[in-house]
Amino acid sequence: MWRIWWENYGGRTLGVAAGMLCGLIYLIVGFWDMLFCALLVGIGFAIGKQRDERRGPLFHWGRLTEWLSDRWPGGRS
């Protein structure tokens, strides 16, 4: 049972746990940092969900570097 659950929701669980661990540092300091912690947990969940659904990487680095090199050519004159 746990193996099936882990295969389906393992990425989300790890993402939320990582966000909570990173955010725990900010919880000690105050309210606004607690809101930042919630943001970290949400980002961790989104990345974990993407992993669970096997959508691929969050950023397609090849497309990004291609767009940047088209935008700002680095060649010499």
All heavy atoms as a GROMACS GRO file, in nm:
protein
  630
    1MET      N    1   0.081  -0.119   0.000
    1MET     CA    2   0.000   0.000   0.000
    1MET      C    3   0.086   0.126   0.000
    1MET      O    4   0.061   0.219  -0.074
    1MET     CB    5  -0.092  -0.001   0.121
    1MET     CG    6  -0.176   0.122   0.132
    1MET     SD    7  -0.284   0.110   0.273
    1MET     CE    8  -0.288   0.279   0.322
    2TRP      N    9   0.188   0.128   0.085
    2TRP     CA   10   0.275   0.246   0.091
    2TRP      C   11   0.353   0.265  -0.038
    2TRP      O   12   0.379   0.377  -0.080
    2TRP     CB   13   0.371   0.236   0.210
    2TRP     CG   14   0.300   0.255   0.340
    2TRP    CD1   15   0.272   0.159   0.432
    2TRP    CD2   16   0.247   0.377   0.393
    2TRP    NE1   17   0.205   0.213   0.537
    2TRP    CE2   18   0.187   0.348   0.516
    2TRP    CE3   19   0.242   0.508   0.345
    2TRP    CZ2   20   0.125   0.445   0.592
    2TRP    CZ3   21   0.180   0.604   0.423
    2TRP    CH2   22   0.123   0.572   0.545
    3ARG      N   23   0.391   0.155  -0.099
    3ARG     CA   24   0.467   0.164  -0.223
    3ARG      C   25   0.383   0.228  -0.334
    3ARG      O   26   0.430   0.313  -0.408
    3ARG     CB   27   0.514   0.025  -0.266
    3ARG     CG   28   0.596   0.027  -0.393
    3ARG     CD   29   0.648  -0.110  -0.422
    3ARG     NE   30   0.732  -0.153  -0.311
    3ARG     CZ   31   0.860  -0.182  -0.320
    3ARG    NH1   32   0.919  -0.176  -0.436
    3ARG    NH2   33   0.930  -0.218  -0.215
    4ILE      N   34   0.257   0.189  -0.344
    4ILE     CA   35   0.168   0.247  -0.444
    4ILE      C   36   0.148   0.395  -0.415
    4ILE      O   37   0.152   0.480  -0.505
    4ILE     CB   38   0.034   0.172  -0.446
    4ILE    CG1   39   0.055   0.029  -0.494
    4ILE    CG2   40  -0.068   0.244  -0.535
    4ILE    CD1   41  -0.067  -0.059  -0.477
    5TRP      N   42   0.126   0.428  -0.289
    5TRP     CA   43   0.108   0.568  -0.251
    5TRP      C   44   0.234   0.649  -0.282
    5TRP      O   45   0.225   0.760  -0.333
    5TRP     CB   46   0.076   0.576  -0.101
    5TRP     CG   47   0.048   0.715  -0.057
    5TRP    CD1   48  -0.070   0.781  -0.067
    5TRP    CD2   49   0.141   0.806   0.002
    5TRP    NE1   50  -0.055   0.907  -0.018
    5TRP    CE2   51   0.073   0.925   0.025
    5TRP    CE3   52   0.275   0.796   0.036
    5TRP    CZ2   53   0.135   1.035   0.082
    5TRP    CZ3   54   0.336   0.905   0.094
    5TRP    CH2   55   0.267   1.023   0.116
    6TRP      N   56   0.350   0.591  -0.250
    6TRP     CA   57   0.475   0.662  -0.275
    6TRP      C   58   0.498   0.685  -0.424
    6TRP      O   59   0.546   0.789  -0.465
    6TRP     CB   60   0.592   0.586  -0.213
    6TRP     CG   61   0.722   0.653  -0.233
    6TRP    CD1   62   0.820   0.617  -0.320
    6TRP    CD2   63   0.769   0.771  -0.170
    6TRP    NE1   64   0.924   0.704  -0.312
    6TRP    CE2   65   0.896   0.801  -0.220
    6TRP    CE3   66   0.715   0.857  -0.074
    6TRP    CZ2   67   0.969   0.911  -0.179
    6TRP    CZ3   68   0.789   0.966  -0.032
    6TRP    CH2   69   0.914   0.992  -0.085
    7GLU      N   70   0.464   0.587  -0.508
    7GLU     CA   71   0.481   0.601  -0.652
    7GLU      C   72   0.389   0.709  -0.708
    7GLU      O   73   0.425   0.779  -0.802
    7GLU     CB   74   0.455   0.468  -0.722
    7GLU     CG   75   0.563   0.366  -0.699
    7GLU     CD   76   0.529   0.230  -0.756
    7GLU    OE1   77   0.420   0.215  -0.816
    7GLU    OE2   78   0.611   0.138  -0.740
    8ASN      N   79   0.270   0.724  -0.650
    8ASN     CA   80   0.175   0.823  -0.700
    8ASN      C   81   0.197   0.962  -0.643
    8ASN      O   82   0.174   1.061  -0.712
    8ASN     CB   83   0.032   0.780  -0.671
    8ASN     CG   84  -0.008   0.659  -0.753
    8ASN    OD1   85   0.040   0.640  -0.863
    8ASN    ND2   86  -0.095   0.577  -0.698
    9TYR      N   87   0.237   0.971  -0.516
    9TYR     CA   88   0.245   1.101  -0.449
    9TYR      C   89   0.380   1.129  -0.386
    9TYR      O   90   0.393   1.219  -0.304
    9TYR     CB   91   0.138   1.110  -0.340
    9TYR     CG   92  -0.002   1.089  -0.392
    9TYR    CD1   93  -0.073   0.974  -0.360
    9TYR    CD2   94  -0.061   1.182  -0.476
    9TYR    CE1   95  -0.200   0.954  -0.408
    9TYR    CE2   96  -0.188   1.163  -0.525
    9TYR     CZ   97  -0.258   1.049  -0.490
    9TYR     OH   98  -0.383   1.030  -0.539
   10GLY      N   99   0.482   1.056  -0.424
   10GLY     CA  100   0.614   1.073  -0.363
   10GLY      C  101   0.674   1.209  -0.389
   10GLY      O  102   0.731   1.272  -0.299
   11GLY      N  103   0.662   1.259  -0.511
   11GLY     CA  104   0.718   1.389  -0.544
   11GLY      C  105   0.651   1.503  -0.469
   11GLY      O  106   0.717   1.595  -0.419
   12ARG      N  107   0.520   1.496  -0.458
   12ARG     CA  108   0.448   1.599  -0.383
   12ARG      C  109   0.487   1.597  -0.236
   12ARG      O  110   0.507   1.702  -0.175
   12ARG     CB  111   0.298   1.578  -0.396
   12ARG     CG  112   0.249   1.597  -0.537
   12ARG     CD  113   0.103   1.566  -0.548
   12ARG     NE  114   0.073   1.536  -0.688
   12ARG     CZ  115  -0.043   1.497  -0.732
   12ARG    NH1  116  -0.142   1.482  -0.649
   12ARG    NH2  117  -0.060   1.474  -0.859
   13THR      N  118   0.499   1.477  -0.182
   13THR     CA  119   0.536   1.465  -0.042
   13THR      C  120   0.676   1.520  -0.017
   13THR      O  121   0.698   1.596   0.078
   13THR     CB  122   0.530   1.318   0.002
   13THR    OG1  123   0.400   1.267  -0.026
   13THR    CG2  124   0.561   1.303   0.148
   14LEU      N  125   0.770   1.485  -0.103
   14LEU     CA  126   0.905   1.537  -0.089
   14LEU      C  127   0.909   1.688  -0.108
   14LEU      O  128   0.982   1.759  -0.039
   14LEU     CB  129   0.999   1.470  -0.188
   14LEU     CG  130   1.042   1.328  -0.154
   14LEU    CD1  131   1.127   1.271  -0.266
   14LEU    CD2  132   1.118   1.325  -0.023
   15GLY      N  133   0.832   1.739  -0.203
   15GLY     CA  134   0.828   1.882  -0.227
   15GLY      C  135   0.774   1.960  -0.109
   15GLY      O  136   0.830   2.062  -0.068
   16VAL      N  137   0.666   1.910  -0.052
   16VAL     CA  138   0.609   1.978   0.065
   16VAL      C  139   0.703   1.966   0.184
   16VAL      O  140   0.725   2.064   0.258
   16VAL     CB  141   0.469   1.920   0.098
   16VAL    CG1  142   0.420   1.970   0.233
   16VAL    CG2  143   0.371   1.956  -0.010
   17ALA      N  144   0.764   1.851   0.202
   17ALA     CA  145   0.858   1.834   0.314
   17ALA      C  146   0.978   1.926   0.299
   17ALA      O  147   1.022   1.989   0.397
   17ALA     CB  148   0.903   1.688   0.324
   18ALA      N  149   1.030   1.938   0.178
   18ALA     CA  150   1.145   2.027   0.155
   18ALA      C  151   1.105   2.172   0.177
   18ALA      O  152   1.180   2.250   0.238
   18ALA     CB  153   1.199   2.008   0.013
   19GLY      N  154   0.987   2.210   0.130
   19GLY     CA  155   0.940   2.346   0.152
   19GLY      C  156   0.919   2.376   0.300
   19GLY      O  157   0.951   2.484   0.348
   20MET      N  158   0.864   2.278   0.373
   20MET     CA  159   0.843   2.298   0.516
   20MET      C  160   0.975   2.306   0.590
   20MET      O  161   0.991   2.387   0.682
   20MET     CB  162   0.756   2.186   0.573
   20MET     CG  163   0.612   2.197   0.528
   20MET     SD  164   0.510   2.064   0.591
   20MET     CE  165   0.501   2.110   0.763
   21LEU      N  166   1.070   2.224   0.551
   21LEU     CA  167   1.201   2.227   0.616
   21LEU      C  168   1.270   2.360   0.594
   21LEU      O  169   1.321   2.421   0.687
   21LEU     CB  170   1.287   2.112   0.565
   21LEU     CG  171   1.427   2.102   0.626
   21LEU    CD1  172   1.416   2.071   0.775
   21LEU    CD2  173   1.506   1.995   0.555
   22CYS      N  174   1.268   2.408   0.470
   22CYS     CA  175   1.329   2.538   0.441
   22CYS      C  176   1.251   2.650   0.508
   22CYS      O  177   1.308   2.746   0.558
   22CYS     CB  178   1.335   2.562   0.290
   22CYS     SG  179   1.448   2.455   0.203
   23GLY      N  180   1.120   2.638   0.507
   23GLY     CA  181   1.037   2.742   0.566
   23GLY      C  182   1.039   2.744   0.717
   23GLY      O  183   1.010   2.848   0.778
   24LEU      N  184   1.073   2.634   0.780
   24LEU     CA  185   1.079   2.629   0.926
   24LEU      C  186   1.178   2.730   0.982
   24LEU      O  187   1.154   2.790   1.087
   24LEU     CB  188   1.117   2.487   0.971
   24LEU     CG  189   1.116   2.460   1.120
   24LEU    CD1  190   0.975   2.476   1.175
   24LEU    CD2  191   1.168   2.320   1.148
   25ILE      N  192   1.283   2.754   0.910
   25ILE     CA  193   1.381   2.854   0.951
   25ILE      C  194   1.316   2.991   0.958
   25ILE      O  195   1.340   3.069   1.050
   25ILE     CB  196   1.499   2.855   0.852
   25ILE    CG1  197   1.569   2.720   0.856
   25ILE    CG2  198   1.595   2.970   0.883
   25ILE    CD1  199   1.668   2.700   0.743
   26TYR      N  200   1.228   3.018   0.863
   26TYR     CA  201   1.162   3.149   0.858
   26TYR      C  202   1.049   3.162   0.958
   26TYR      O  203   1.014   3.272   0.998
   26TYR     CB  204   1.112   3.176   0.718
   26TYR     CG  205   1.223   3.197   0.621
   26TYR    CD1  206   1.264   3.094   0.538
   26TYR    CD2  207   1.288   3.318   0.614
   26TYR    CE1  208   1.368   3.113   0.450
   26TYR    CE2  209   1.393   3.337   0.527
   26TYR     CZ  210   1.431   3.234   0.445
   26TYR     OH  211   1.536   3.252   0.358
   27LEU      N  212   0.989   3.052   0.999
   27LEU     CA  213   0.879   3.057   1.095
   27LEU      C  214   0.922   3.115   1.230
   27LEU      O  215   0.842   3.175   1.300
   27LEU     CB  216   0.821   2.918   1.117
   27LEU     CG  217   0.729   2.867   1.009
   27LEU    CD1  218   0.688   2.724   1.040
   27LEU    CD2  219   0.607   2.954   0.996
   28ILE      N  220   1.046   3.094   1.264
   28ILE     CA  221   1.095   3.138   1.394
   28ILE      C  222   1.099   3.290   1.402
   28ILE      O  223   1.079   3.348   1.507
   28ILE     CB  224   1.234   3.076   1.420
   28ILE    CG1  225   1.219   2.925   1.427
   28ILE    CG2  226   1.296   3.131   1.547
   28ILE    CD1  227   1.351   2.850   1.426
   29VAL      N  228   1.114   3.356   1.288
   29VAL     CA  229   1.141   3.499   1.289
   29VAL      C  230   1.016   3.586   1.294
   29VAL      O  231   1.020   3.693   1.350
   29VAL     CB  232   1.225   3.538   1.166
   29VAL    CG1  233   1.300   3.665   1.192
   29VAL    CG2  234   1.321   3.430   1.128
   30GLY      N  235   0.903   3.547   1.236
   30GLY     CA  236   0.784   3.632   1.244
   30GLY      C  237   0.679   3.601   1.139
   30GLY      O  238   0.689   3.507   1.061
   31PHE      N  239   0.575   3.688   1.138
   31PHE     CA  240   0.457   3.667   1.054
   31PHE      C  241   0.488   3.672   0.906
   31PHE      O  242   0.444   3.586   0.831
   31PHE     CB  243   0.351   3.772   1.089
   31PHE     CG  244   0.230   3.764   1.001
   31PHE    CD1  245   0.140   3.660   1.017
   31PHE    CD2  246   0.208   3.857   0.902
   31PHE    CE1  247   0.028   3.651   0.936
   31PHE    CE2  248   0.098   3.848   0.820
   31PHE     CZ  249   0.007   3.745   0.837
   32TRP      N  250   0.558   3.774   0.861
   32TRP     CA  251   0.584   3.787   0.718
   32TRP      C  252   0.672   3.673   0.667
   32TRP      O  253   0.655   3.627   0.555
   32TRP     CB  254   0.648   3.922   0.687
   32TRP     CG  255   0.551   4.032   0.714
   32TRP    CD1  256   0.555   4.119   0.818
   32TRP    CD2  257   0.432   4.062   0.641
   32TRP    NE1  258   0.447   4.202   0.812
   32TRP    CE2  259   0.370   4.170   0.704
   32TRP    CE3  260   0.373   4.008   0.528
   32TRP    CZ2  261   0.252   4.225   0.658
   32TRP    CZ3  262   0.255   4.063   0.482
   32TRP    CH2  263   0.196   4.170   0.546
   33ASP      N  264   0.761   3.628   0.752
   33ASP     CA  265   0.841   3.512   0.712
   33ASP      C  266   0.758   3.385   0.709
   33ASP      O  267   0.786   3.294   0.633
   33ASP     CB  268   0.961   3.497   0.806
   33ASP     CG  269   1.059   3.611   0.790
   33ASP    OD1  270   1.071   3.661   0.677
   33ASP    OD2  271   1.122   3.650   0.889
   34MET      N  272   0.652   3.381   0.791
   34MET     CA  273   0.562   3.267   0.786
   34MET      C  274   0.489   3.264   0.652
   34MET      O  275   0.469   3.158   0.594
   34MET     CB  276   0.461   3.273   0.900
   34MET     CG  277   0.366   3.156   0.903
   34MET     SD  278   0.243   3.169   1.032
   34MET     CE  279   0.154   3.312   0.982
   35LEU      N  280   0.451   3.380   0.600
   35LEU     CA  281   0.389   3.385   0.468
   35LEU      C  282   0.487   3.339   0.360
   35LEU      O  283   0.448   3.272   0.265
   35LEU     CB  284   0.340   3.526   0.438
   35LEU     CG  285   0.223   3.575   0.522
   35LEU    CD1  286   0.187   3.717   0.484
   35LEU    CD2  287   0.104   3.483   0.508
   36PHE      N  288   0.612   3.374   0.377
   36PHE     CA  289   0.714   3.326   0.284
   36PHE      C  290   0.727   3.174   0.293
   36PHE      O  291   0.747   3.107   0.191
   36PHE     CB  292   0.848   3.394   0.315
   36PHE     CG  293   0.956   3.357   0.218
   36PHE    CD1  294   0.952   3.402   0.088
   36PHE    CD2  295   1.061   3.276   0.258
   36PHE    CE1  296   1.052   3.367  -0.002
   36PHE    CE2  297   1.161   3.241   0.170
   36PHE     CZ  298   1.156   3.287   0.039
   37CYS      N  299   0.712   3.120   0.411
   37CYS     CA  300   0.715   2.974   0.430
   37CYS      C  301   0.602   2.908   0.351
   37CYS      O  302   0.622   2.805   0.286
   37CYS     CB  303   0.704   2.939   0.578
   37CYS     SG  304   0.687   2.764   0.609
   38ALA      N  305   0.484   2.968   0.355
   38ALA     CA  306   0.371   2.913   0.279
   38ALA      C  307   0.402   2.915   0.130
   38ALA      O  308   0.366   2.822   0.057
   38ALA     CB  309   0.245   2.992   0.309
   39LEU      N  310   0.469   3.019   0.085
   39LEU     CA  311   0.509   3.026  -0.056
   39LEU      C  312   0.606   2.913  -0.089
   39LEU      O  313   0.593   2.848  -0.193
   39LEU     CB  314   0.573   3.161  -0.085
   39LEU     CG  315   0.629   3.180  -0.226
   39LEU    CD1  316   0.516   3.185  -0.328
   39LEU    CD2  317   0.712   3.305  -0.233
   40LEU      N  318   0.703   2.888  -0.001
   40LEU     CA  319   0.798   2.780  -0.024
   40LEU      C  320   0.728   2.643  -0.029
   40LEU      O  321   0.762   2.560  -0.113
   40LEU     CB  322   0.905   2.778   0.086
   40LEU     CG  323   1.007   2.891   0.084
   40LEU    CD1  324   1.098   2.880   0.204
   40LEU    CD2  325   1.086   2.890  -0.044
   41VAL      N  326   0.633   2.622   0.060
   41VAL     CA  327   0.560   2.495   0.060
   41VAL      C  328   0.481   2.481  -0.070
   41VAL      O  329   0.479   2.374  -0.131
   41VAL     CB  330   0.467   2.486   0.182
   41VAL    CG1  331   0.374   2.366   0.172
   41VAL    CG2  332   0.549   2.477   0.309
   42GLY      N  333   0.418   2.588  -0.116
   42GLY     CA  334   0.344   2.584  -0.242
   42GLY      C  335   0.432   2.554  -0.361
   42GLY      O  336   0.397   2.475  -0.449
   43ILE      N  337   0.549   2.616  -0.365
   43ILE     CA  338   0.644   2.590  -0.474
   43ILE      C  339   0.692   2.446  -0.469
   43ILE      O  340   0.700   2.378  -0.572
   43ILE     CB  341   0.762   2.689  -0.468
   43ILE    CG1  342   0.715   2.829  -0.504
   43ILE    CG2  343   0.875   2.645  -0.560
   43ILE    CD1  344   0.817   2.937  -0.480
   44GLY      N  345   0.722   2.398  -0.349
   44GLY     CA  346   0.764   2.258  -0.335
   44GLY      C  347   0.656   2.161  -0.380
   44GLY      O  348   0.684   2.061  -0.446
   45PHE      N  349   0.531   2.193  -0.347
   45PHE     CA  350   0.421   2.107  -0.390
   45PHE      C  351   0.407   2.107  -0.542
   45PHE      O  352   0.387   2.002  -0.603
   45PHE     CB  353   0.290   2.154  -0.326
   45PHE     CG  354   0.171   2.074  -0.369
   45PHE    CD1  355   0.145   1.951  -0.311
   45PHE    CD2  356   0.086   2.119  -0.467
   45PHE    CE1  357   0.037   1.875  -0.350
   45PHE    CE2  358  -0.022   2.044  -0.509
   45PHE     CZ  359  -0.048   1.922  -0.449
   46ALA      N  360   0.418   2.224  -0.603
   46ALA     CA  361   0.404   2.234  -0.748
   46ALA      C  362   0.514   2.156  -0.820
   46ALA      O  363   0.488   2.085  -0.918
   46ALA     CB  364   0.407   2.381  -0.791
   47ILE      N  365   0.636   2.166  -0.771
   47ILE     CA  366   0.746   2.091  -0.832
   47ILE      C  367   0.727   1.941  -0.811
   47ILE      O  368   0.747   1.861  -0.903
   47ILE     CB  369   0.882   2.139  -0.776
   47ILE    CG1  370   0.909   2.281  -0.824
   47ILE    CG2  371   0.994   2.046  -0.817
   47ILE    CD1  372   1.028   2.347  -0.759
   48GLY      N  373   0.684   1.902  -0.693
   48GLY     CA  374   0.659   1.760  -0.666
   48GLY      C  375   0.545   1.705  -0.750
   48GLY      O  376   0.551   1.592  -0.799
   49LYS      N  377   0.440   1.785  -0.769
   49LYS     CA  378   0.328   1.740  -0.852
   49LYS      C  379   0.372   1.722  -0.996
   49LYS      O  380   0.332   1.627  -1.063
   49LYS     CB  381   0.215   1.842  -0.844
   49LYS     CG  382   0.092   1.801  -0.919
   49LYS     CD  383  -0.018   1.901  -0.903
   49LYS     CE  384  -0.138   1.858  -0.985
   49LYS     NZ  385  -0.242   1.960  -0.983
   50GLN      N  386   0.457   1.811  -1.042
   50GLN     CA  387   0.509   1.800  -1.179
   50GLN      C  388   0.589   1.670  -1.194
   50GLN      O  389   0.582   1.603  -1.295
   50GLN     CB  390   0.597   1.920  -1.211
   50GLN     CG  391   0.648   1.919  -1.351
   50GLN     CD  392   0.634   2.053  -1.417
   50GLN    OE1  393   0.585   2.146  -1.357
   50GLN    NE2  394   0.677   2.062  -1.538
   51ARG      N  395   0.667   1.636  -1.091
   51ARG     CA  396   0.744   1.511  -1.094
   51ARG      C  397   0.650   1.390  -1.094
   51ARG      O  398   0.671   1.295  -1.168
   51ARG     CB  399   0.838   1.504  -0.975
   51ARG     CG  400   0.918   1.375  -0.969
   51ARG     CD  401   0.983   1.357  -0.832
   51ARG     NE  402   1.038   1.226  -0.817
   51ARG     CZ  403   0.970   1.120  -0.771
   51ARG    NH1  404   0.843   1.133  -0.737
   51ARG    NH2  405   1.028   1.003  -0.759
   52ASP      N  406   0.546   1.395  -1.011
   52ASP     CA  407   0.451   1.283  -1.004
   52ASP      C  408   0.380   1.260  -1.137
   52ASP      O  409   0.356   1.146  -1.176
   52ASP     CB  410   0.346   1.308  -0.896
   52ASP     CG  411   0.401   1.291  -0.757
   52ASP    OD1  412   0.509   1.229  -0.743
   52ASP    OD2  413   0.337   1.340  -0.662
   53GLU      N  414   0.346   1.366  -1.204
   53GLU     CA  415   0.274   1.353  -1.330
   53GLU      C  416   0.369   1.330  -1.448
   53GLU      O  417   0.325   1.321  -1.561
   53GLU     CB  418   0.188   1.477  -1.353
   53GLU     CG  419   0.078   1.488  -1.251
   53GLU     CD  420   0.000   1.617  -1.261
   53GLU    OE1  421   0.038   1.704  -1.341
   53GLU    OE2  422  -0.098   1.630  -1.188
   54ARG      N  423   0.498   1.326  -1.419
   54ARG     CA  424   0.602   1.299  -1.518
   54ARG      C  425   0.589   1.390  -1.640
   54ARG      O  426   0.594   1.346  -1.754
   54ARG     CB  427   0.599   1.153  -1.561
   54ARG     CG  428   0.640   1.058  -1.450
   54ARG     CD  429   0.606   0.917  -1.482
   54ARG     NE  430   0.639   0.812  -1.390
   54ARG     CZ  431   0.630   0.811  -1.259
   54ARG    NH1  432   0.596   0.918  -1.196
   54ARG    NH2  433   0.657   0.704  -1.187
   55ARG      N  434   0.575   1.519  -1.614
   55ARG     CA  435   0.563   1.617  -1.721
   55ARG      C  436   0.698   1.658  -1.776
   55ARG      O  437   0.706   1.724  -1.877
   55ARG     CB  438   0.495   1.742  -1.671
   55ARG     CG  439   0.349   1.727  -1.648
   55ARG     CD  440   0.289   1.862  -1.629
   55ARG     NE  441   0.172   1.855  -1.545
   55ARG     CZ  442   0.118   1.957  -1.487
   55ARG    NH1  443   0.171   2.076  -1.501
   55ARG    NH2  444   0.012   1.943  -1.413
   56GLY      N  445   0.804   1.625  -1.710
   56GLY     CA  446   0.936   1.667  -1.754
   56GLY      C  447   0.985   1.783  -1.669
   56GLY      O  448   0.927   1.816  -1.566
   57PRO      N  449   1.093   1.845  -1.711
   57PRO     CA  450   1.152   1.952  -1.630
   57PRO      C  451   1.062   2.075  -1.625
   57PRO      O  452   0.982   2.100  -1.717
   57PRO     CB  453   1.283   1.982  -1.700
   57PRO     CG  454   1.267   1.932  -1.838
   57PRO     CD  455   1.170   1.818  -1.831
   58LEU      N  456   1.077   2.152  -1.519
   58LEU     CA  457   0.999   2.274  -1.503
   58LEU      C  458   1.039   2.378  -1.606
   58LEU      O  459   0.954   2.446  -1.663
   58LEU     CB  460   1.020   2.329  -1.361
   58LEU     CG  461   0.929   2.442  -1.316
   58LEU    CD1  462   0.784   2.397  -1.322
   58LEU    CD2  463   0.965   2.484  -1.175
   59PHE      N  464   1.168   2.391  -1.631
   59PHE     CA  465   1.218   2.482  -1.732
   59PHE      C  466   1.285   2.401  -1.842
   59PHE      O  467   1.362   2.312  -1.815
   59PHE     CB  468   1.324   2.578  -1.673
   59PHE     CG  469   1.267   2.671  -1.570
   59PHE    CD1  470   1.296   2.652  -1.437
   59PHE    CD2  471   1.186   2.775  -1.606
   59PHE    CE1  472   1.245   2.736  -1.341
   59PHE    CE2  473   1.135   2.860  -1.512
   59PHE     CZ  474   1.164   2.841  -1.379
   60HIS      N  475   1.255   2.435  -1.964
   60HIS     CA  476   1.321   2.371  -2.077
   60HIS      C  477   1.443   2.456  -2.111
   60HIS      O  478   1.433   2.557  -2.182
   60HIS     CB  479   1.225   2.360  -2.196
   60HIS     CG  480   1.107   2.273  -2.164
   60HIS    ND1  481   1.115   2.136  -2.165
   60HIS    CD2  482   0.980   2.303  -2.129
   60HIS    CE1  483   0.998   2.085  -2.132
   60HIS    NE2  484   0.913   2.184  -2.109
   61TRP      N  485   1.556   2.418  -2.056
   61TRP     CA  486   1.677   2.498  -2.064
   61TRP      C  487   1.724   2.518  -2.207
   61TRP      O  488   1.778   2.622  -2.242
   61TRP     CB  489   1.788   2.437  -1.979
   61TRP     CG  490   1.751   2.437  -1.834
   61TRP    CD1  491   1.716   2.330  -1.759
   61TRP    CD2  492   1.741   2.550  -1.748
   61TRP    NE1  493   1.685   2.368  -1.632
   61TRP    CE2  494   1.701   2.504  -1.622
   61TRP    CE3  495   1.762   2.687  -1.765
   61TRP    CZ2  496   1.681   2.589  -1.514
   61TRP    CZ3  497   1.743   2.771  -1.656
   61TRP    CH2  498   1.702   2.722  -1.534
   62GLY      N  499   1.703   2.420  -2.292
   62GLY     CA  500   1.743   2.433  -2.433
   62GLY      C  501   1.668   2.547  -2.502
   62GLY      O  502   1.727   2.628  -2.572
   63ARG      N  503   1.538   2.552  -2.478
   63ARG     CA  504   1.458   2.660  -2.537
   63ARG      C  505   1.495   2.795  -2.478
   63ARG      O  506   1.499   2.895  -2.549
   63ARG     CB  507   1.309   2.634  -2.514
   63ARG     CG  508   1.251   2.542  -2.617
   63ARG     CD  509   1.102   2.548  -2.613
   63ARG     NE  510   1.057   2.425  -2.548
   63ARG     CZ  511   0.940   2.408  -2.492
   63ARG    NH1  512   0.854   2.506  -2.489
   63ARG    NH2  513   0.909   2.294  -2.437
   64LEU      N  514   1.522   2.797  -2.349
   64LEU     CA  515   1.558   2.923  -2.283
   64LEU      C  516   1.691   2.976  -2.335
   64LEU      O  517   1.702   3.095  -2.367
   64LEU     CB  518   1.565   2.904  -2.131
   64LEU     CG  519   1.600   3.027  -2.050
   64LEU    CD1  520   1.493   3.134  -2.064
   64LEU    CD2  521   1.620   2.990  -1.905
   65THR      N  522   1.791   2.891  -2.344
   65THR     CA  523   1.920   2.937  -2.395
   65THR      C  524   1.912   2.976  -2.542
   65THR      O  525   1.977   3.071  -2.585
   65THR     CB  526   2.030   2.830  -2.375
   65THR    OG1  527   1.988   2.709  -2.436
   65THR    CG2  528   2.058   2.806  -2.229
   66GLU      N  529   1.831   2.905  -2.618
   66GLU     CA  530   1.811   2.941  -2.759
   66GLU      C  531   1.744   3.077  -2.770
   66GLU      O  532   1.784   3.162  -2.851
   66GLU     CB  533   1.725   2.834  -2.825
   66GLU     CG  534   1.710   2.849  -2.973
   66GLU     CD  535   1.629   2.733  -3.030
   66GLU    OE1  536   1.660   2.618  -2.996
   66GLU    OE2  537   1.535   2.761  -3.106
   67TRP      N  538   1.644   3.103  -2.688
   67TRP     CA  539   1.576   3.232  -2.690
   67TRP      C  540   1.671   3.344  -2.649
   67TRP      O  541   1.672   3.450  -2.710
   67TRP     CB  542   1.456   3.227  -2.596
   67TRP     CG  543   1.380   3.356  -2.591
   67TRP    CD1  544   1.291   3.402  -2.684
   67TRP    CD2  545   1.389   3.455  -2.489
   67TRP    NE1  546   1.243   3.524  -2.645
   67TRP    CE2  547   1.301   3.559  -2.525
   67TRP    CE3  548   1.460   3.466  -2.371
   67TRP    CZ2  549   1.284   3.672  -2.447
   67TRP    CZ3  550   1.443   3.579  -2.293
   67TRP    CH2  551   1.356   3.681  -2.332
   68LEU      N  552   1.751   3.318  -2.544
   68LEU     CA  553   1.846   3.420  -2.498
   68LEU      C  554   1.952   3.449  -2.603
   68LEU      O  555   1.989   3.565  -2.624
   68LEU     CB  556   1.911   3.378  -2.367
   68LEU     CG  557   1.823   3.386  -2.244
   68LEU    CD1  558   1.894   3.325  -2.124
   68LEU    CD2  559   1.782   3.529  -2.214
   69SER      N  560   2.003   3.346  -2.669
   69SER     CA  561   2.106   3.369  -2.770
   69SER      C  562   2.048   3.439  -2.894
   69SER      O  563   2.118   3.515  -2.959
   69SER     CB  564   2.175   3.240  -2.808
   69SER     OG  565   2.084   3.149  -2.860
   70ASP      N  566   1.921   3.416  -2.926
   70ASP     CA  567   1.856   3.491  -3.033
   70ASP      C  568   1.835   3.636  -2.994
   70ASP      O  569   1.846   3.726  -3.075
   70ASP     CB  570   1.721   3.429  -3.069
   70ASP     CG  571   1.735   3.298  -3.142
   70ASP    OD1  572   1.845   3.268  -3.191
   70ASP    OD2  573   1.634   3.224  -3.148
   71ARG      N  574   1.806   3.657  -2.866
   71ARG     CA  575   1.779   3.791  -2.815
   71ARG      C  576   1.906   3.874  -2.805
   71ARG      O  577   1.905   3.991  -2.840
   71ARG     CB  578   1.716   3.776  -2.677
   71ARG     CG  579   1.646   3.894  -2.628
   71ARG     CD  580   1.509   3.885  -2.685
   71ARG     NE  581   1.407   3.922  -2.594
   71ARG     CZ  582   1.318   4.012  -2.628
   71ARG    NH1  583   1.324   4.072  -2.743
   71ARG    NH2  584   1.221   4.038  -2.548
   72TRP      N  585   2.011   3.814  -2.750
   72TRP     CA  586   2.137   3.883  -2.729
   72TRP      C  587   2.251   3.802  -2.791
   72TRP      O  588   2.315   3.721  -2.724
   72TRP     CB  589   2.166   3.900  -2.580
   72TRP     CG  590   2.071   3.992  -2.514
   72TRP    CD1  591   2.065   4.126  -2.526
   72TRP    CD2  592   1.967   3.956  -2.422
   72TRP    NE1  593   1.964   4.176  -2.450
   72TRP    CE2  594   1.902   4.073  -2.384
   72TRP    CE3  595   1.922   3.835  -2.370
   72TRP    CZ2  596   1.796   4.075  -2.297
   72TRP    CZ3  597   1.816   3.836  -2.283
   72TRP    CH2  598   1.753   3.955  -2.247
   73PRO      N  599   2.276   3.822  -2.916
   73PRO     CA  600   2.385   3.746  -2.979
   73PRO      C  601   2.518   3.784  -2.916
   73PRO      O  602   2.549   3.901  -2.895
   73PRO     CB  603   2.377   3.785  -3.126
   73PRO     CG  604   2.297   3.909  -3.130
   73PRO     CD  605   2.210   3.912  -3.008
   74GLY      N  606   2.598   3.684  -2.885
   74GLY     CA  607   2.725   3.709  -2.817
   74GLY      C  608   2.845   3.708  -2.910
   74GLY      O  609   2.957   3.700  -2.865
   75GLY      N  610   2.820   3.715  -3.040
   75GLY     CA  611   2.932   3.712  -3.134
   75GLY      C  612   3.006   3.845  -3.142
   75GLY      O  613   2.956   3.949  -3.103
   76ARG      N  614   3.129   3.839  -3.191
   76ARG     CA  615   3.209   3.961  -3.207
   76ARG      C  616   3.184   4.022  -3.344
   76ARG      O  617   3.158   3.952  -3.441
   76ARG     CB  618   3.357   3.929  -3.191
   76ARG     CG  619   3.391   3.883  -3.054
   76ARG     CD  620   3.540   3.864  -3.042
   76ARG     NE  621   3.572   3.833  -2.903
   76ARG     CZ  622   3.662   3.746  -2.867
   76ARG    NH1  623   3.730   3.679  -2.958
   76ARG    NH2  624   3.686   3.725  -2.742
   77SER      N  625   3.200   4.151  -3.353
   77SER     CA  626   3.178   4.221  -3.481
   77SER      C  627   3.296   4.211  -3.572
   77SER      O  628   3.406   4.213  -3.543
   77SER     CB  629   3.149   4.368  -3.455
   77SER     OG  630   3.033   4.379  -3.378
   0.00000   0.00000   0.00000
